[in-house]
Amino acid sequence: MSHPHLKPGQAILEVKDLTIALPSGGDRNTAVRNVSFTVGAGEIVCLVGESGSGKSVIAQSVMGLLPKSLPVLSGKILLQGEDITHAPLYRLRELRATRMSMIFQEPMTALNPVMTCGDQIDEVLREHTKLSPAERRQKVLDIVKEVLLPDPERMVASYPHQLSGGQRQRIMIAMALVLDPVLLIADEPTTALDVTTQAQILKLVLDLQHRHGAGVLFITHDFGVVAEVGHRVAVLRLGDMVEIGTKADVLQRPQHDYTRMLIGAVPTLHLKERPNNPDAPLVLQVKGLEKTYLDKSWFGKTRTVHAAKDVNLEIRRGQTLGIVGESGSGKSTVARCIVRLVDPSGGSVMLGGGQGPAADIAMMSAGELRPLRKRVQIVFQDPYRSLNPRRTVGEAMMEGPTNYGLSRSEALDRAKKLLKMVRMEESALERYPHQFSGGQRQRICIARALMMEPELLIADEAVSALDVSVQAQVLELFEEIRERLNLAMLFITHDLRVASQVCDQLAVMSKGQVVEYGPAHKVFSAPQHEYTRALFAAAPGRDFAFGV
């Protein structure tokens, strides 16, 4: 299947002194400045850097997808020697899919929701080949098989919403590879995936790339992924390329201060034992928690789904319990039951007596629950969706406490103190969510949750959308808050490196059940359950010594 006309190492993509403008009024004039690199046949080049460094802008410029507000000022983009920098649209459309293709970060927004997955792959073939309908159908089934999707017939007949995140990403890869391009651009293709699905997708990209002999430009902020798949690494900072070299050189012997900072921010997978106070008061005790859903199909069949089954957990004051597992394992369901965003089907959720008497909130009515809600607060994955875009940060933060009887002046004082605690300026109170970066918005969400002075703070994938340096800052902030306020924390994540940074205790979930539970350092150093061992084995870059 590899390209017979491609020689290993032959330049597929050459980017020479590329400079792309930014609209006026920003903090800088250029999105990228004088960037040069090559991608050879059979080579994976990783572009890394924080959000706003220019990684995706480069990918879009190669594909000819840049908006008119980001014009190329100078430089060249050569695809197999052809200058495509200012190629007309009809030529770019020819080249997309036939010679180059792209896998996007979020397949749900990249795929058409009203077309079957098979029709979307077929559309590429219909546009760019002269194959008969029967030949096209066979090719669609072959490529779906090649990306290791089960039951190809069912997959091609399914709509995107009927598939899991990992399956949708495989469909995107199938679409990208169906015409055997010489250049594949992968823009954060594993960011939203859990560790095992991520490992499968990375292995798939590696296998296919090796088989097809294509060059790959892989954009990511996850250094574990870089360690897993990269041959060479290029580091971008605010549009400038500050370092480029082999994976070993950049990750183990970084030359630039910025690269060293990024690598220093990568959480380790090796835990030290953390001090534990077994006599600290219990804040949360979950016993026999159940959550079942009845899933009704179009044909009248009903199936019972156990999203959580006989879950037992406890958290003491000043302690952080982590819940890890694949997507669909029940982590977020448990969190939502504890915070009563969904009603449990059975079991008890006992809040400790820190701010009042112990209370089982599992089956309480909305009226009974209301006075207790302030005791448990949650920080969600997407801070932008968590904040009302029409309300200032100050209004968002003060709403909860004033609803519970705090005066506006007291709420304002508390908001100012908490913004200072999360290292934000007071002036943020007068601004709107869209005026902040992702990391800043997450700090605001943390401050808003703390406005209620909770006993228990739940973080549900609260750092998964952040790049490595911002993630490190927010994790540090969570730790600082836990220590200063002596809070109990429930930390839900699919990222084992993140769990290793913040968790005292660890619960591993699979198919709605807790399969392993204990001190985090013990679970990490000597996992007992085969599922836990498989989860740890899937962590990207697990054996790589960063910065050594």
C-alpha positions in Angstrom: 0.0 0.0 0.0 2.9 2.4 0.4 3.5 4.9 -2.3 5.8 3.3 -4.9 7.1 6.7 -6.0 8.0 7.9 -2.6 11.5 7.3 -1.2 12.0 7.3 2.6 13.0 10.8 3.8 12.1 12.5 0.5 10.7 15.9 1.2 6.9 15.9 1.0 6.3 19.2 2.6 8.7 22.2 2.7 7.6 25.3 4.6 10.1 28.1 4.0 10.2 31.4 6.0 6.4 31.4 6.4 5.0 34.6 7.9 1.2 35.0 8.4 -0.4 38.2 9.5 -2.9 38.7 12.4 -5.7 41.2 12.3 -4.8 44.6 13.8 -5.5 45.3 17.4 -4.1 42.0 18.8 -1.1 41.6 21.1 1.2 40.8 18.1 1.2 41.5 14.4 1.9 38.0 13.1 0.4 34.5 13.8 3.6 32.9 12.7 6.9 34.5 11.7 9.7 33.2 9.4 8.8 29.5 10.2 10.8 26.9 8.2 10.6 23.1 8.5 10.2 20.0 6.3 8.3 16.8 6.5 9.8 13.8 4.7 8.2 10.6 3.4 7.7 8.1 6.2 8.4 10.8 8.8 6.2 12.2 11.7 7.1 15.8 12.6 5.4 17.0 15.8 4.5 20.7 16.2 4.2 21.6 19.9 3.6 24.8 21.8 1.0 26.5 24.0 -2.4 27.6 22.7 -1.9 30.6 20.5 1.6 29.6 19.4 0.6 29.2 15.8 0.4 25.4 15.4 -3.1 25.2 13.9 -2.5 28.3 11.8 0.4 26.5 10.1 -1.8 23.4 9.5 -4.6 25.5 8.0 -2.2 27.4 5.8 -0.8 24.2 4.3 -4.4 23.0 3.6 -5.4 26.3 2.1 -8.0 26.8 4.9 -6.9 30.1 6.3 -9.5 32.8 6.6 -9.0 36.0 4.6 -8.2 37.8 7.9 -5.0 35.8 8.2 -3.1 36.4 4.9 0.3 34.9 4.1 2.7 37.9 4.0 5.8 36.0 2.9 7.4 32.6 2.5 6.5 29.5 0.6 4.6 26.2 1.1 5.9 23.5 -1.2 4.0 20.1 -1.6 6.3 17.7 -3.4 8.0 20.7 -4.9 4.8 22.4 -6.1 4.4 25.9 -4.6 0.8 26.0 -3.2 1.2 29.1 -1.1 -1.2 31.1 -3.2 -2.7 28.3 -5.3 -6.2 28.9 -6.7 -9.1 27.3 -4.9 -9.8 24.7 -7.6 -6.2 23.5 -7.4 -6.3 23.3 -3.6 -9.6 21.3 -3.8 -7.9 18.9 -6.1 -4.9 18.5 -3.8 -7.0 18.1 -0.6 -7.8 14.4 -0.2 -5.8 13.3 -3.3 -2.3 14.5 -2.1 -2.9 15.9 1.4 -5.6 15.5 4.0 -6.3 16.5 7.6 -7.7 14.9 10.7 -9.3 17.5 13.0 -9.4 17.6 16.8 -13.2 17.3 17.2 -14.7 14.8 14.8 -18.3 15.7 16.0 -18.0 19.2 14.5 -16.0 18.0 11.5 -18.5 15.3 10.4 -21.8 16.1 8.9 -24.5 15.1 11.4 -27.2 14.4 8.8 -25.1 12.1 6.6 -24.1 8.5 7.3 -20.4 7.9 8.0 -20.3 5.7 4.8 -21.8 8.5 2.6 -19.2 11.0 4.0 -16.3 8.7 3.0 -18.0 8.0 -0.3 -18.4 11.7 -1.0 -14.5 12.0 -1.1 -14.4 9.2 -3.7 -17.3 10.5 -5.7 -15.7 14.0 -6.0 -12.1 12.8 -6.8 -12.4 9.4 -8.6 -14.2 7.9 -11.5 -15.0 4.6 -9.7 -18.4 3.0 -10.1 -20.9 3.1 -7.1 -20.1 -0.6 -6.5 -16.3 0.0 -6.5 -16.7 3.0 -4.3 -18.8 1.0 -1.8 -16.1 -1.7 -1.7 -13.4 0.9 -1.1 -15.4 2.5 1.7 -15.8 -0.9 3.4 -12.1 -1.7 2.9 -10.9 1.6 4.5 -13.3 1.2 7.4 -11.9 -2.3 7.9 -8.3 -0.8 7.7 -8.9 1.7 10.5 -10.0 -1.3 12.6 -13.6 -0.4 13.1 -15.8 -3.4 14.1 -18.7 -4.5 11.8 -17.9 -2.2 8.8 -21.4 -2.6 7.3 -23.0 -1.2 10.5 -20.4 1.5 10.8 -21.0 2.9 7.3 -24.7 2.9 7.9 -24.4 4.8 11.2 -24.6 8.5 11.8 -21.8 10.3 13.7 -23.9 10.7 16.9 -24.4 6.9 17.0 -20.7 6.2 17.4 -18.3 6.8 20.3 -15.6 9.5 20.2 -12.9 7.0 19.3 -15.0 5.5 16.5 -15.8 8.9 15.1 -12.1 9.7 15.1 -11.4 6.5 13.1 -14.0 7.5 10.6 -12.2 10.9 10.2 -8.9 8.9 9.7 -10.6 6.7 7.1 -11.9 9.8 5.2 -8.4 11.3 5.3 -6.7 8.1 4.0 -9.2 6.8 1.5 -7.3 8.4 -1.4 -3.9 7.5 -0.1 -2.5 11.1 0.3 1.3 11.7 0.6 0.8 14.2 3.4 -1.4 13.7 6.5 -1.9 16.6 8.9 -3.3 15.6 12.4 -4.4 18.5 14.4 -4.8 17.4 18.1 -6.5 14.2 17.0 -6.4 12.6 20.5 -7.0 15.5 22.8 -10.6 14.6 23.8 -10.0 10.8 24.0 -9.4 8.7 27.1 -6.0 7.0 27.5 -6.8 3.6 26.0 -8.7 5.0 23.0 -5.9 7.5 22.6 -3.3 4.6 22.5 -5.4 2.8 19.9 -5.7 5.9 17.7 -1.9 6.6 18.0 -1.0 3.0 17.1 -3.4 3.2 14.2 -1.9 6.4 12.9 1.6 4.9 13.2 0.6 1.6 11.5 -1.1 3.4 8.6 1.6 5.9 8.2 4.2 3.1 8.1 2.1 1.1 5.6 1.3 4.0 3.3 4.7 5.7 3.6 3.1 9.2 3.9 4.6 12.1 5.8 2.7 13.3 8.9 2.6 16.7 10.5 1.3 16.0 14.0 0.0 18.9 16.1 -0.3 18.4 19.8 0.3 19.9 23.2 0.7 16.5 24.8 4.3 15.6 25.3 3.4 12.0 26.1 2.0 11.7 22.6 5.1 13.3 21.1 7.3 10.8 22.9 5.1 8.0 21.5 4.9 8.9 17.8 7.3 11.7 16.9 10.5 11.4 14.8 11.3 15.2 14.9 9.9 17.9 17.1 9.4 21.6 16.3 8.6 24.0 19.2 6.6 27.1 18.6 6.2 30.1 20.9 4.0 33.1 20.0 4.5 32.4 16.3 8.3 31.9 16.4 9.9 28.5 16.0 12.3 28.4 19.0 13.7 24.9 18.6 13.6 22.0 16.1 15.4 18.7 16.3 15.1 14.9 16.8 12.7 13.7 19.5 15.5 12.6 21.7 17.3 15.9 21.4 14.3 18.1 22.0 12.7 16.1 24.8 15.8 15.0 26.6 18.3 17.8 25.8 16.2 20.9 25.2 18.2 24.0 24.3 15.7 26.8 24.6 14.4 28.1 28.0 10.8 27.9 26.7 11.2 24.2 25.7 12.7 23.4 29.1 9.7 25.2 30.7 7.2 23.1 28.7 8.9 19.8 29.4 9.2 20.8 33.1 5.4 21.2 33.2 4.8 17.6 32.0 3.4 15.7 35.0 5.4 12.6 36.0 3.9 9.1 36.3 6.0 8.3 39.3 4.3 9.2 42.6 5.7 9.8 46.0 3.7 8.8 49.0 1.6 11.8 50.2 0.9 12.4 53.9 -2.5 11.1 54.9 -4.5 11.9 58.0 -6.9 9.0 58.6 -8.5 10.9 61.5 -9.6 13.9 59.4 -13.4 14.3 59.4 -15.3 12.5 56.7 -16.7 14.9 54.2 -18.3 12.4 51.8 -19.3 8.8 52.1 -20.8 7.1 49.1 -22.3 3.6 49.7 -23.8 1.3 47.1 -24.4 4.1 44.6 -26.4 2.9 41.6 -27.5 4.7 38.4 -29.4 2.9 35.7 -30.8 4.1 32.5 -33.4 2.5 30.3 -32.3 2.7 26.7 -35.2 2.4 24.3 -34.5 1.6 20.7 -36.6 2.6 17.7 -37.9 -1.0 17.5 -39.4 -0.9 21.0 -36.6 -3.0 22.7 -35.5 -1.7 26.1 -32.1 -2.3 27.5 -30.9 -1.5 31.0 -27.6 0.4 31.2 -25.7 0.4 34.5 -23.9 3.7 34.4 -22.9 3.2 38.0 -23.1 0.0 40.0 -22.5 -0.5 43.7 -20.0 2.4 44.0 -18.4 2.9 47.4 -16.1 5.9 48.1 -15.1 8.2 50.9 -13.2 11.5 51.1 -11.9 13.2 54.2 -11.2 16.8 54.8 -7.9 18.0 53.1 -7.9 14.9 50.9 -8.2 14.5 47.1 -9.7 11.3 45.7 -9.2 10.7 42.0 -11.5 8.7 39.8 -9.9 7.4 36.6 -11.1 5.2 33.8 -12.0 5.2 30.1 -14.9 7.3 28.6 -18.1 5.6 29.5 -16.7 4.0 32.7 -19.1 6.0 34.9 -16.7 8.6 36.3 -18.8 11.7 35.4 -22.1 9.9 36.3 -20.8 9.3 39.8 -19.8 13.0 40.1 -23.2 14.2 38.8 -25.0 11.9 41.3 -22.9 13.3 44.2 -23.7 16.9 43.2 -27.3 15.8 42.4 -27.3 17.0 38.8 -28.7 13.6 38.2 -30.8 11.5 40.6 -29.2 8.2 41.8 -31.2 5.0 41.3 -30.1 3.7 44.6 -27.5 3.8 47.4 -26.6 6.7 49.8 -24.5 9.9 49.4 -23.7 11.1 52.9 -22.3 14.6 53.3 -20.2 14.9 56.5 -21.0 17.3 59.2 -18.5 20.1 58.5 -21.1 22.8 57.9 -24.0 21.3 59.6 -25.3 17.8 60.5 -24.5 14.8 58.3 -27.1 14.3 55.6 -27.9 11.7 53.0 -28.6 13.7 49.9 -29.1 10.7 47.5 -32.9 10.7 47.5 -33.8 14.2 48.8 -36.4 16.3 47.1 -35.3 19.5 45.4 -36.8 21.6 48.3 -34.8 19.6 51.0 -31.7 19.7 48.9 -31.6 23.4 48.2 -30.0 24.5 51.6 -27.3 21.8 51.2 -26.3 22.5 47.6 -23.7 25.1 48.6 -21.8 22.4 50.5 -20.8 20.7 47.2 -19.6 22.6 44.1 -18.4 21.4 40.7 -15.9 22.7 38.1 -16.6 21.4 34.6 -14.4 20.5 31.7 -15.3 23.4 29.4 -15.1 26.7 31.2 -16.6 28.6 28.3 -19.8 26.6 28.4 -20.0 26.9 32.2 -20.1 30.7 32.2 -23.0 32.8 30.8 -21.5 34.8 28.0 -23.9 37.7 28.7 -23.0 38.2 32.3 -19.8 39.8 33.7 -17.4 37.6 35.7 -18.5 39.6 38.8 -22.2 38.8 38.2 -21.5 35.1 37.6 -19.5 34.9 40.8 -21.9 36.8 43.1 -25.1 35.1 41.9 -24.8 32.0 44.1 -23.9 33.6 47.5 -26.5 36.4 47.1 -29.2 33.8 46.3 -28.3 32.3 49.7 -28.6 35.5 51.6 -25.2 37.1 51.4 -25.3 40.9 50.9 -23.9 42.3 47.6 -21.1 44.1 49.4 -20.0 41.0 51.3 -20.3 38.9 48.0 -18.2 41.5 46.2 -15.5 41.4 48.9 -15.4 37.6 48.8 -15.2 37.7 45.0 -12.2 40.1 45.1 -10.4 37.9 47.7 -11.0 34.7 45.6 -9.9 36.2 42.4 -6.7 37.2 44.1 -6.4 33.6 45.4 -6.7 32.2 41.8 -4.1 34.8 40.7 -6.5 37.0 38.7 -6.8 40.8 38.7 -9.8 42.5 40.4 -10.6 44.2 37.1 -11.7 40.8 35.8 -15.0 41.3 37.7 -16.1 43.9 35.1 -15.2 41.8 32.0 -17.0 39.1 30.1 -15.9 35.4 29.7 -14.9 35.8 26.0 -12.3 38.4 27.0 -10.2 35.7 28.7 -8.0 32.7 27.7 -9.1 29.1 28.4 -6.8 28.9 31.4 -8.1 32.2 32.8 -11.7 31.1 32.4 -11.0 27.9 34.3 -9.5 30.0 37.2 -12.7 32.1 37.2 -14.8 28.9 37.4 -12.7 27.7 40.3 -13.2 31.0 42.1 -16.9 30.9 41.4 -17.2 27.4 42.9 -15.3 28.6 46.0 -17.7 31.6 46.4 -20.1 29.1 48.1 -17.4 28.0 50.6 -18.0 24.4 49.9 -16.9 21.4 52.0 -16.4 19.3 48.8 -15.1 20.6 45.5 -15.5 18.3 42.4 -13.3 18.8 39.3 -14.8 16.9 36.3 -12.1 16.8 33.7 -11.3 20.4 34.7 -7.9 20.5 33.0 -8.3 18.3 30.0 -8.8 21.1 27.5 -5.8 23.1 28.6 -2.2 23.0 27.2 0.6 21.6 29.3 1.9 24.8 30.9 -1.6 26.2 31.8 -2.6 22.7 33.0 0.4 22.7 35.3 -0.6 26.1 36.7 -4.2 25.1 37.3 -3.2 21.8 39.0 -0.9 23.8 41.2 -3.8 26.1 42.0 -6.0 23.2 43.0 -3.4 21.9 45.3 -2.8 25.3 46.9 -6.6 25.8 47.4 -7.0 22.3 49.0 -4.2 23.1 51.4 -5.2 26.7 52.3 -8.9 26.0 52.7 -8.6 22.4 53.9 -11.1 21.2 51.3 -12.1 17.7 50.3 -11.7 17.2 46.6 -13.0 14.7 44.1 -10.9 14.8 40.9 -12.2 13.1 37.8 -9.8 12.6 34.9 -8.8 10.3 32.1 -5.2 11.6 32.2 -3.1 9.5 34.5 -0.3 12.1 34.6 -2.8 14.6 36.0 -4.1 12.1 38.5 -0.6 11.4 39.7 -0.1 15.1 40.4 -3.1 15.8 42.7 -4.6 12.6 44.1 -4.1 11.1 47.6 -6.5 8.2 46.9 -7.4 6.7 43.6 -10.5 4.8 42.4 -10.3 3.1 39.0 -13.7 2.6 37.3 -14.6 0.3 34.4 -18.2 -0.3 33.1 -19.8 1.5 36.0 -17.9 -0.3 38.7 -14.9 0.5 40.9 -12.4 -2.2 40.1 -9.5 -0.9 42.2 -9.3 1.5 45.1 -6.6 2.7 47.5 -3.7 5.1 48.1 -2.7 6.6 44.8 1.0 5.8 45.2 0.2 2.1 45.8 -2.2 1.9 42.8 0.3 3.5 40.5 3.3 1.5 41.7 1.6 -1.9 42.0 -1.8 -2.0 40.3 -3.7 -5.2 41.2 -6.5 -5.3 38.7 -5.7 -6.3 35.1 -7.9 -3.3 33.8 -5.7 -0.9 35.9 -2.6 -2.5 34.5 -3.9 -2.1 30.9 -4.9 1.5 31.6 -1.4 2.4 32.8 0.2 0.5 30.0 -1.7 2.6 27.5 -0.4 6.0 28.9 1.5 7.7 26.0 5.2 8.2 26.6 5.0 6.2 29.9 8.6 4.9 29.5 10.1 8.2 28.3 12.4 10.1 30.6 11.6 13.8 29.9 14.4 16.3 30.3 16.9 13.7 31.3 
